[in-house]
Amino acid sequence: MNNQLNKNNLKETPVKETIVQLLSNLANPKEFNQYMSRFVEAGLSRFAVIKVGGGILDNDLENLCSSLAFLERIGLFPIVVHGAGPQLNRNLEKAGIKSEFIDGQRVTSASVLKVAKKTFIEQNLKLANRLQEMGVRTSSITSGVFTAKQTEQSELGFVGEITDIDLEPINLAISSGAVPILSSLAETESGQILNINADIATNELSIAIKPYKIIFLTTTGGLLNEQGDIISSVNLITDYTKMMQEDWLHGGMKLKIQQVAQILSQLPSTSSVSITNPSHLAKELFTHKGSGTLIRKGESIMTHDDIETIKIKKLTQVIEESFNKTLDEDYFEKTKIQKAYITYCYRAAAVVIDIGGVPYLDKFVVADAAKGEGLGKVLWEKVREQHPNLHWRARPDNTINGFYFKNADGCIKTDEWNIFWYGLSDFKMIEQCVEQAIEKIPTVS
């Protein structure tokens, strides 16, 4: 299958216009193809598990189906797990049955279970039918995947704890070219139906499948910070402890981060969790910038005071890959490094040297395979934490100039260079830094 970005290769369907629009919004074919290669390499059944809340099925079904249709058209088959909380609440109210919860879990009596089973099937078919109207083959799987035992918390009633997962129905669906849509209902060994929280079902399924991506689609579009803005990325190794101590992190968000950390601790380092909304799913998956919150296990950042502790070959490799140029052979001999900040696996690095008494960021690089993971952001925060003032330069066509402009206090532009700085207020010092940066001889060619 040719998985390169090509709008003309899309077959004529009722949703072709929507898909072409989604592709156009991605803007960067190179980024698209880079991510596409990663997803294809992961394998058809290990591309992604997507959790869809009942609220999305109520209020954002069209965007959800358009995004899923887009993925199917380019040869990707996400495994969709849906909830049905709002719909079940309404149906129980119609039946005169009170909704009760204990620690976030629904109390499921026999009468509640009867309504729940019907509701889950209805919502599963609602999603499947709309996708089929768009020309997407689907496979509704409402049983046969999750085996469970009834919880020991007797007050919860017919609520299950997953004991086994059968992936065969999912694999058969994908191998036949259909998008599997799962309801979070389980059965005991004796055939008793049990209710499973959809988030828990998604978590357990992800651990069993070990997908490249786990995606939670929400109305908020991501985790929100104190100001109500979306947190673009979370590196658990460096961010987790601090985040858990933040006063603004409310109980629901804290629980979600804890659950994500638990899932990722049992998955390969390549796996990640994205929290976004349906309309921005493609942007989150196929661009470095993303559109929601990306959560990864991440890498620790090692600080080096000289070249003696640096793996020169590995650092050279990531520098040359990032610039797509060759580093001077004698770079490490002629360059007096003040500090080097390098991620544990040498996938991102920052080299700081001293020019005229002011720290100069000589190299700031992220490996192609690590772009979009938030490593650059974590690395930058480390540099900024250690250096209250800094200056650096970048070519006018550098792809991360937007990031530099956002994080600099000022910039002087020439035909060859953009010279940036932060933490400098003395005009003569700024002038000196700009002149030194302009005169510095390039070390990659």
KENU-639099 format. One line per 5 residues: number of its first residue (from 1); their letters; for each residue x, y, z of C-alpha. Coordinates in Angstrom, 1 decimal, padded with zeros to 4 digits. Example, Ala and Ser with C-alpha at 12.3 -4.5 7.8 and 13.67 -1.06 7.14 Angstrom:
// KENU-639099
1 = AS = 012.3,-004.5,007.8 ~ 013.7,-001.1,007.1;
***
This chain:
// KENU-639099
1 = MNNQL = 000.0,000.0,000.0 ~ 001.3,003.5,-000.9 ~ 000.9,005.5,002.3 ~ 002.4,008.7,001.0 ~ 000.2,011.8,001.2;
6 = NKNNL = -001.6,012.2,-002.1 ~ -005.1,013.8,-002.2 ~ -005.6,012.5,-005.8 ~ -005.3,008.9,-004.7 ~ -008.5,009.1,-002.5;
11 = KETPV = -011.3,007.2,-004.0 ~ -014.5,009.1,-004.7 ~ -016.8,008.9,-001.7 ~ -019.4,011.1,000.0 ~ -016.7,012.2,002.5;
16 = KETIV = -013.9,012.8,000.0 ~ -014.4,016.6,000.4 ~ -014.1,016.3,004.2 ~ -011.0,014.2,003.9 ~ -009.3,016.5,001.5;
21 = QLLSN = -010.1,019.4,003.8 ~ -008.5,017.5,006.7 ~ -005.4,016.8,004.6 ~ -005.2,020.5,003.6 ~ -005.4,021.5,007.3;
26 = LANPK = -002.3,019.4,008.1 ~ -000.3,021.7,005.9 ~ 003.0,019.8,006.0 ~ 003.2,016.7,003.8 ~ 006.6,015.8,005.3;
31 = EFNQY = 005.2,015.6,008.8 ~ 002.2,013.6,007.6 ~ 004.4,011.1,005.8 ~ 006.7,010.8,008.8 ~ 003.9,010.0,011.2;
36 = MSRFV = 002.2,007.7,008.6 ~ 005.4,005.6,008.4 ~ 005.5,005.3,012.2 ~ 001.8,004.2,012.4 ~ 002.2,001.7,009.5;
41 = EAGLS = 005.3,000.3,011.1 ~ 003.4,-000.3,014.3 ~ 001.1,-002.8,012.5 ~ -002.6,-002.6,011.5 ~ -003.9,-003.8,014.8;
46 = RFAVI = -001.5,-001.8,016.9 ~ -002.0,001.6,015.4 ~ -004.4,003.1,018.0 ~ -007.1,002.5,020.6 ~ -009.5,005.4,020.7;
51 = KVGGG = -011.9,006.0,023.6 ~ -015.0,007.9,022.7 ~ -017.2,009.2,025.5 ~ -021.0,009.1,025.4 ~ -021.0,012.9,025.3;
56 = ILDND = -019.1,012.9,022.0 ~ -021.7,010.5,020.5 ~ -024.4,012.9,021.6 ~ -022.8,016.2,020.6 ~ -020.0,015.7,018.1;
61 = LENLC = -020.9,012.6,016.1 ~ -020.2,014.2,012.7 ~ -016.7,015.4,013.5 ~ -016.0,012.0,015.1 ~ -017.1,010.0,012.0;
66 = SSLAF = -015.3,012.4,009.6 ~ -012.1,011.9,011.5 ~ -012.5,008.1,011.7 ~ -013.4,008.0,008.0 ~ -010.2,010.0,007.2;
71 = LERIG = -008.1,007.4,009.1 ~ -009.8,004.5,007.3 ~ -009.4,006.1,003.9 ~ -005.6,006.3,004.3 ~ -005.4,002.7,005.5;
76 = LFPIV = -005.4,003.0,009.3 ~ -007.9,001.0,011.4 ~ -008.2,002.4,015.0 ~ -009.9,000.2,017.6 ~ -012.8,002.3,019.0;
81 = VHGAG = -014.1,001.8,022.5 ~ -017.2,003.8,023.3 ~ -019.0,004.8,026.5 ~ -022.7,005.7,026.9 ~ -023.0,007.4,030.2;
86 = PQLNR = -025.3,010.3,029.3 ~ -027.5,008.1,027.2 ~ -027.8,005.5,030.0 ~ -028.7,008.2,032.5 ~ -031.5,009.4,030.2;
91 = NLEKA = -032.8,005.9,029.6 ~ -032.7,005.0,033.3 ~ -034.7,008.2,034.1 ~ -037.3,007.3,031.4 ~ -037.6,003.8,033.1;
96 = GIKSE = -038.0,005.4,036.5 ~ -034.7,004.0,037.8 ~ -032.3,006.2,039.8 ~ -028.7,006.5,038.7 ~ -026.3,005.9,041.6;
101 = FIDGQ = -022.5,006.0,041.7 ~ -019.9,004.9,044.3 ~ -016.3,006.3,043.8 ~ -017.2,007.1,040.2 ~ -018.5,003.7,039.3;
106 = RVTSA = -022.1,003.1,038.4 ~ -024.2,000.9,040.7 ~ -025.5,-001.7,038.4 ~ -028.5,-003.6,039.6 ~ -030.3,-006.2,037.4;
111 = SVLKV = -032.7,-003.6,036.2 ~ -029.9,-001.1,035.4 ~ -027.9,-003.8,033.6 ~ -030.9,-004.6,031.4 ~ -031.2,-000.9,030.3;
116 = AKKTF = -027.4,-000.6,030.0 ~ -027.1,-003.5,027.6 ~ -029.8,-002.1,025.4 ~ -028.2,001.4,025.5 ~ -024.7,000.2,024.7;
121 = IEQNL = -026.0,-001.7,021.6 ~ -028.0,001.3,020.5 ~ -025.0,003.6,020.8 ~ -022.6,001.1,019.1 ~ -025.0,000.8,016.1;
126 = KLANR = -025.5,004.6,016.0 ~ -021.8,005.1,015.5 ~ -021.4,002.1,013.2 ~ -024.3,003.1,011.0 ~ -023.2,006.7,010.6;
131 = LQEMG = -019.7,005.5,009.5 ~ -021.3,003.0,007.1 ~ -023.3,005.9,005.6 ~ -019.9,007.5,004.9 ~ -018.7,004.4,003.2;
136 = VRTSS = -016.6,003.1,006.1 ~ -016.8,-000.7,006.8 ~ -017.3,-001.3,010.5 ~ -017.6,-004.2,012.8 ~ -019.9,-003.8,015.9;
141 = ITSGV = -018.4,-005.9,018.8 ~ -020.7,-005.8,021.8 ~ -019.5,-009.0,023.4 ~ -016.8,-011.6,023.2 ~ -013.7,-009.5,023.9;
146 = FTAKQ = -013.8,-008.8,027.7 ~ -014.0,-011.7,030.2 ~ -014.6,-010.5,033.8 ~ -015.4,-011.5,037.3 ~ -018.0,-009.7,039.3;
151 = TEQSE = -016.5,-007.2,041.6 ~ -016.1,-008.1,045.3 ~ -017.7,-004.7,046.1 ~ -021.2,-006.2,046.4 ~ -022.8,-002.8,046.7;
156 = LGFVG = -021.9,-002.1,043.0 ~ -023.9,-005.0,041.7 ~ -023.2,-006.3,038.2 ~ -020.0,-004.5,037.7 ~ -017.0,-006.5,036.4;
161 = EITDI = -013.3,-006.6,036.9 ~ -011.6,-007.7,033.6 ~ -009.7,-011.0,033.9 ~ -009.0,-011.8,030.2 ~ -009.2,-010.2,026.8;
166 = DLEPI = -009.7,-012.1,023.6 ~ -008.2,-010.1,020.7 ~ -009.4,-012.4,017.9 ~ -012.7,-010.6,017.2 ~ -010.7,-007.3,016.8;
171 = NLAIS = -008.0,-008.9,014.6 ~ -010.6,-010.5,012.4 ~ -012.4,-007.2,011.9 ~ -009.3,-005.4,011.0 ~ -008.0,-008.1,008.7;
176 = SGAVP = -011.3,-007.9,006.8 ~ -010.9,-004.2,006.4 ~ -013.4,-003.0,009.0 ~ -013.1,-000.6,011.9 ~ -013.9,-002.4,015.1;
181 = ILSSL = -016.3,-000.6,017.5 ~ -016.4,-002.1,021.0 ~ -018.9,-001.6,023.8 ~ -017.6,-001.9,027.3 ~ -019.6,-004.9,028.3;
186 = AETES = -018.0,-008.1,029.7 ~ -019.1,-011.6,030.4 ~ -018.2,-014.0,033.2 ~ -017.0,-017.6,032.4 ~ -020.7,-018.7,032.9;
191 = GQILN = -022.0,-016.0,030.5 ~ -023.3,-013.4,033.0 ~ -023.2,-009.9,031.4 ~ -021.3,-007.3,033.5 ~ -020.9,-003.6,033.2;
196 = INADI = -017.4,-002.2,032.7 ~ -016.4,001.4,033.0 ~ -015.3,002.4,029.4 ~ -012.1,004.1,030.6 ~ -011.1,001.0,032.5;
201 = ATNEL = -012.0,-001.2,029.4 ~ -009.8,001.1,027.2 ~ -006.9,001.0,029.7 ~ -007.0,-002.8,029.9 ~ -007.4,-003.3,026.2;
206 = SIAIK = -004.4,-000.9,025.6 ~ -002.2,-003.0,027.9 ~ -003.2,-006.1,026.0 ~ -002.7,-004.7,022.5 ~ 000.3,-002.4,023.2;
211 = PYKII = -000.7,000.2,020.6 ~ 001.4,003.0,019.3 ~ -001.3,005.5,020.3 ~ -004.0,005.6,022.9 ~ -006.4,008.4,022.3;
216 = FLTTT = -009.1,009.8,024.6 ~ -011.6,012.0,022.8 ~ -013.1,014.7,025.0 ~ -015.1,017.9,024.7 ~ -012.3,019.9,026.4;
221 = GGLLN = -009.7,018.8,023.8 ~ -007.0,018.1,026.3 ~ -005.7,018.5,029.8 ~ -006.2,022.1,031.0 ~ -003.8,024.2,033.1;
226 = EQGDI = -004.6,026.8,035.8 ~ -005.5,029.4,033.1 ~ -007.8,026.9,031.3 ~ -005.4,026.5,028.4 ~ -004.6,023.1,026.9;
231 = ISSVN = -001.3,021.6,028.2 ~ 000.5,020.6,024.9 ~ 002.6,017.8,026.3 ~ 003.5,016.0,029.5 ~ 006.8,014.2,030.0;
236 = LITDY = 006.0,011.9,032.9 ~ 009.6,011.4,034.0 ~ 010.2,015.1,034.4 ~ 006.7,016.5,035.0 ~ 004.7,013.9,036.9;
241 = TKMMQ = 005.8,014.7,040.5 ~ 005.4,018.4,040.1 ~ 002.0,018.2,038.4 ~ 000.6,016.0,041.2 ~ 001.5,018.7,043.7;
246 = EDWLH = -000.2,021.5,041.8 ~ -003.2,023.1,043.6 ~ -005.1,023.7,040.4 ~ -005.0,020.1,039.3 ~ -008.5,018.9,040.2;
251 = GGMKL = -009.4,015.3,041.3 ~ -010.7,014.1,037.9 ~ -007.7,015.4,036.0 ~ -005.3,014.0,038.6 ~ -006.9,010.6,038.4;
256 = KIQQV = -006.6,010.7,034.6 ~ -002.9,011.4,034.7 ~ -002.4,008.7,037.3 ~ -004.2,006.2,035.1 ~ -002.2,007.2,032.0;
261 = AQILS = 001.0,006.9,034.0 ~ 000.0,003.4,035.1 ~ -000.9,002.4,031.5 ~ 002.3,003.7,030.0 ~ 004.4,002.0,032.6;
266 = QLPST = 003.3,-001.3,031.1 ~ 003.8,-000.4,027.5 ~ 006.8,000.1,025.2 ~ 008.5,003.5,025.3 ~ 007.2,004.2,021.8;
271 = SSVSI = 003.6,004.2,023.0 ~ 001.9,007.5,024.0 ~ -001.5,008.9,025.1 ~ -003.2,011.8,023.3 ~ -006.2,013.7,024.7;
276 = TNPSH = -008.0,015.8,022.1 ~ -011.4,016.4,020.5 ~ -012.8,014.7,017.4 ~ -012.4,017.6,015.0 ~ -008.6,017.9,015.8;
281 = LAKEL = -007.8,014.2,015.8 ~ -005.9,014.3,012.5 ~ -003.9,017.4,013.6 ~ -003.0,015.7,016.9 ~ -001.9,012.5,015.1;
286 = FTHKG = 000.0,013.9,012.0 ~ 001.6,017.2,013.1 ~ 004.5,018.0,015.4 ~ 002.6,020.8,017.0 ~ -000.5,018.7,017.6;
291 = SGTLI = -003.8,020.0,019.0 ~ -004.4,018.4,022.3 ~ -002.3,017.0,025.1 ~ 000.4,014.4,024.4 ~ 001.5,012.3,027.3;
296 = RKGES = 004.6,010.1,027.2 ~ 006.8,008.3,029.6 ~ 009.5,010.6,028.3 ~ 013.3,010.7,029.0 ~ 015.4,012.2,031.7;
301 = IMTHD = 017.8,015.0,030.7 ~ 021.4,014.5,031.6 ~ 023.6,017.6,032.3 ~ 027.2,017.5,031.1 ~ 029.9,020.0,032.1;
306 = DIETI = 032.4,018.9,029.5 ~ 032.9,016.5,026.6 ~ 034.4,013.8,028.8 ~ 031.0,012.4,029.8 ~ 029.4,012.8,026.4;
311 = KIKKL = 029.0,010.0,023.8 ~ 030.4,012.0,021.0 ~ 029.3,009.7,018.2 ~ 025.6,009.7,019.4 ~ 025.6,013.5,019.9;
316 = TQVIE = 027.1,014.0,016.4 ~ 024.5,011.8,014.9 ~ 021.5,013.6,016.3 ~ 023.1,017.0,015.4 ~ 023.7,016.0,011.8;
321 = ESFNK = 020.3,014.4,011.5 ~ 018.5,017.4,012.8 ~ 020.4,019.9,010.6 ~ 020.6,017.5,007.7 ~ 024.2,018.7,007.4;
326 = TLDED = 027.7,017.5,008.4 ~ 029.2,018.7,011.7 ~ 032.8,019.9,011.5 ~ 035.1,017.0,012.4 ~ 037.0,019.1,015.0;
331 = YFEKT = 033.8,020.6,016.5 ~ 034.3,019.0,019.9 ~ 038.0,019.9,020.0 ~ 037.6,023.6,019.1 ~ 034.4,024.2,021.0;
336 = KIQKA = 034.6,024.9,024.7 ~ 031.3,023.5,026.0 ~ 029.9,025.3,029.1 ~ 027.0,022.9,029.4 ~ 025.4,020.2,027.3;
341 = YITYC = 021.9,019.0,028.1 ~ 021.2,015.6,026.4 ~ 018.2,013.3,026.8 ~ 018.9,009.8,028.1 ~ 018.6,008.1,024.7;
346 = YRAAA = 020.4,010.9,022.8 ~ 017.3,011.9,020.9 ~ 017.4,015.6,021.8 ~ 020.3,017.9,022.9 ~ 021.2,021.5,023.7;
351 = VVIDI = 024.8,022.7,023.7 ~ 025.6,026.0,025.5 ~ 029.0,027.7,025.1 ~ 030.3,031.0,026.4 ~ 030.7,034.0,024.1;
356 = GGVPY = 031.8,037.3,025.6 ~ 030.6,036.3,029.1 ~ 027.0,035.6,028.0 ~ 025.8,032.0,027.4 ~ 025.2,031.2,023.8;
361 = LDKFV = 023.0,028.3,022.6 ~ 025.2,026.8,020.0 ~ 023.1,023.7,019.2 ~ 019.4,022.9,019.9 ~ 018.4,019.7,018.2;
366 = VADAA = 015.7,017.0,018.3 ~ 015.9,013.7,016.3 ~ 013.3,013.3,013.5 ~ 011.9,010.2,015.3 ~ 011.3,012.2,018.5;
371 = KGEGL = 009.7,015.3,016.9 ~ 006.2,015.8,018.2 ~ 006.8,014.1,021.5 ~ 007.4,017.2,023.5 ~ 011.1,016.5,024.1;
376 = GKVLW = 012.1,019.9,022.7 ~ 009.8,021.7,025.1 ~ 011.2,019.7,028.1 ~ 014.7,020.4,026.9 ~ 014.1,024.1,026.4;
381 = EKVRE = 012.6,024.3,030.0 ~ 015.8,022.7,031.3 ~ 018.0,025.2,029.5 ~ 015.9,028.1,030.6 ~ 016.0,026.9,034.2;
386 = QHPNL = 019.8,026.8,034.2 ~ 020.5,029.9,032.2 ~ 018.6,033.1,033.2 ~ 020.0,034.9,030.1 ~ 020.9,033.4,026.8;
391 = HWRAR = 021.4,034.3,023.1 ~ 021.4,032.3,019.9 ~ 020.8,032.4,016.2 ~ 018.9,030.6,013.5 ~ 018.6,030.7,009.8;
396 = PDNTI = 015.5,032.6,008.5 ~ 014.0,029.4,007.1 ~ 014.5,027.4,010.3 ~ 011.3,025.4,010.9 ~ 011.3,026.2,014.7;
401 = NGFYF = 011.7,030.0,014.4 ~ 008.1,030.3,015.5 ~ 009.0,028.6,018.8 ~ 012.1,030.8,019.1 ~ 010.1,034.0,018.6;
406 = KNADG = 007.6,032.9,021.2 ~ 010.3,032.2,023.8 ~ 012.7,035.1,023.1 ~ 012.6,038.6,024.6 ~ 013.9,040.1,021.4;
411 = CIKTD = 015.2,039.4,017.9 ~ 017.3,041.1,015.3 ~ 017.0,039.9,011.7 ~ 019.6,039.9,009.0 ~ 019.6,038.3,005.5;
416 = EWNIF = 021.5,035.3,006.9 ~ 020.4,035.1,010.5 ~ 017.7,035.7,013.1 ~ 019.5,036.5,016.4 ~ 017.5,035.9,019.5;
421 = WYGLS = 017.9,036.6,023.2 ~ 016.2,036.5,026.5 ~ 017.1,037.9,030.0 ~ 019.2,040.7,028.6 ~ 018.2,044.3,029.3;
426 = DFKMI = 021.4,046.3,028.7 ~ 021.4,047.6,025.2 ~ 025.2,047.6,024.8 ~ 025.3,043.9,025.9 ~ 022.5,043.0,023.4;
431 = EQCVE = 024.4,044.8,020.7 ~ 027.6,042.9,021.6 ~ 025.7,039.6,021.6 ~ 024.2,040.3,018.2 ~ 027.5,041.2,016.7;
436 = QAIEK = 029.2,038.1,018.1 ~ 026.4,035.8,016.9 ~ 026.6,037.3,013.4 ~ 030.4,036.9,013.2 ~ 030.4,033.3,014.6;
441 = IPTVS = 031.6,030.8,011.9 ~ 029.1,028.0,011.2 ~ 030.1,024.6,012.3 ~ 027.7,022.5,010.1 ~ 027.8,022.4,006.4;
***
